[in-house]
Amino acid sequence: HATAALAIDNNCLTIAFPALSTGLYDYPYELAANIAISTLYDFKKIHDNDLAYVYIYCYDDEIFKVFNDVHYKFINDWKRNIRR
């Protein structure tokens, strides 16, 4: 939340950060993706119109696939909740 809050405080519309700890620290990709993406979705619920773009940079195709899969899971869950 701190990075996104700092961006909003400085009137930034875009933030970007790496897929943290998935490189040198070898943190499990799916856990890292779930933490990062769930945090962003929670932040988005509070600050719906404050950020236009959020970029997560992945070091390779394998990490990208995991982050992308987790992201689509969150999107599909969100869509299901809206329809209720």
C-alpha positions in Angstrom: 0.0 0.0 0.0 2.8 2.4 0.8 4.0 2.7 -2.8 0.5 3.3 -4.2 -0.3 5.8 -1.4 2.9 7.7 -2.1 2.0 7.8 -5.8 -1.4 9.2 -5.0 0.0 11.8 -2.6 2.2 13.0 -5.4 -0.6 13.1 -8.0 0.9 10.2 -10.0 -1.5 8.2 -12.1 0.9 5.3 -12.8 3.0 3.1 -10.6 5.4 0.3 -11.5 7.3 -2.2 -9.4 9.1 -5.5 -9.9 7.7 -8.9 -9.0 9.4 -8.5 -5.6 11.5 -11.3 -4.1 11.0 -13.6 -7.1 14.5 -13.1 -8.4 17.5 -13.3 -6.0 15.5 -14.3 -3.0 13.7 -17.1 -4.9 10.3 -16.5 -3.2 7.7 -18.8 -4.6 6.1 -17.1 -7.6 2.5 -17.9 -6.8 2.8 -16.7 -3.2 4.5 -13.4 -4.4 1.8 -13.0 -7.1 -1.1 -13.5 -4.6 0.4 -11.0 -2.1 1.1 -8.3 -4.7 -2.1 -8.6 -6.6 -4.4 -9.0 -3.6 -2.8 -5.9 -2.1 -3.4 -4.0 -5.3 -7.0 -5.1 -5.5 -7.6 -4.1 -1.8 -6.0 -0.7 -2.5 -8.1 -0.3 -5.6 -11.3 -0.9 -3.6 -10.5 2.2 -1.5 -8.9 4.4 -4.1 -10.9 3.4 -7.2 -10.2 6.4 -9.4 -6.8 7.5 -8.1 -4.5 5.3 -10.2 -4.9 4.8 -13.9 -2.2 2.2 -14.4 -0.2 -0.3 -12.3 2.6 -2.2 -13.9 4.3 -5.2 -12.3 7.6 -6.1 -14.0 8.4 -9.8 -14.2 11.9 -11.0 -14.8 11.1 -13.8 -17.2 8.2 -15.6 -19.0 7.7 -18.1 -16.2 7.1 -15.4 -13.6 4.9 -13.5 -16.0 2.7 -16.5 -16.6 2.2 -17.0 -12.8 1.4 -13.4 -12.2 -0.9 -13.2 -15.2 -2.7 -16.4 -14.1 -3.2 -15.0 -10.6 -4.4 -11.7 -12.0 -7.0 -13.3 -14.1 -8.2 -15.3 -11.1 -8.7 -12.1 -9.3 -10.5 -10.5 -12.2 -12.9 -13.5 -12.6 -13.6 -13.5 -8.8 -14.3 -9.8 -8.9 -16.7 -10.2 -11.8 -18.5 -13.0 -10.0 -18.9 -10.8 -6.9 -20.3 -7.9 -9.0 -23.0 -10.1 -10.5 -24.4 -11.1 -7.1 
